[in-house]
Amino acid sequence: MRLRHARRLHLATAFPEWRPLDFFHHEILHASRKEGSRARVGRLHTPHGTVETPGFVVVGTNGAVKFVDHHAADAAGMELMFSNTLHLEVHPGPAAVEAAGGLHKFIGRESRPLITDSGGFQIFSFAHRGQRAMPGAEEAKEDGEDGGASLKSSRPFPARHKYEVAAASSSRDGPPPPPRVRVSEDGASFRSYRDGRMLHLSPESTVRSQKALGADIIIPLDDLPGASTAAAPLEESVARTHRWEARSLREHLGDVRQQAMYGVIHGGTDERLRSLSVATLARWPFDGFCVGGSLGRDRSELAALLRYVMPLLPRERPNHLLGIGDVESIQVGVRLGVDTFDSCWPTRLGRHGTALTRHGSLKVGQARYRDDYGPLDASCDGFVSRHHSRAYLHHLWRAKEPAVHGLLTLHNIKFMADLMADMRAKIWRDEL
């Protein structure tokens, strides 16, 4: 039995050498000469356009940024948009998107690039509610921001996840449903939050779904343990992730379709496991790398992890830091050589009434803004700051007008685009 398994694993990892793709590559334009900096300016070339790096990737989970038309988001500076394969699997389904001509055509974004993930984080969220996969939750609360963590975490108790609601509904007139998530060597099984039916994700099925969606960059299925996972289960999880990534890559290479695949580096805050993960995946022909998995319990652990991991990654291939979007962590990551970041944090803040400005965050619902007729952010040339005052946005928030959610979200997208442009300019000047 063990010999047969070893042979299967050996066959799964017998890959050709990595070579740059004709349709996808990362052009390095300048590397900072500032002492101690690994920051670099680049341009990611994809089949649907270019992405300036370092850059922020806006999350549009279901193929849409909540409350904002993506054409307006594009005009505000959004280049690469991140959508979620698992949620699109639930509805409308990959077949429906493929029949429409792929995700670019389905959502009307045919001249801008997209990235899709496999659903690994959502599996963690469904299975480990109350744990953090990534740092930031406590810090966000201390800062008085919206309850969404600045860095990804599973939904804390006592909030009810939509999967839990679906499971409860499906069991009212029958036996209790199976556990929320079952993870095995083959993949993960769970109930749809839409209709309660059982769904199964395997490394191969998530790649096939992402082929149907047709994003420019796709990500293999990974196993995501929580930040407090003990050493032995963490090592087992990393090994499982490597096996899943090998199966995903094999499926991808059989039908590339002008898509790039990024491998996901795992290992928690364990330097030995992170080093092992980089050494394993760098030998395989991934077109770039994500730093994923548990990124520590706070920002200091995240920074220490990045200081160790980033120098290990192949510099000729692009990299991405999964689920990180707060300003402080981005500034640290850029200095250490991270090319792109994604997070729902800035847009979630906007939906919950907080605008990001160059002078700190601003909660428009506070009484101090009732008679403030100045622009939302005087140093911003975006649509919202040019056209709307703080008093007007305060009125919309107090009147519970839905338009305010979209306006603040749009402003925060512009803020993040400007933030990254400022950082690129500092790198060009060797100041960062």
Disulfide bonds with the S-S distance in Angstrom:
none
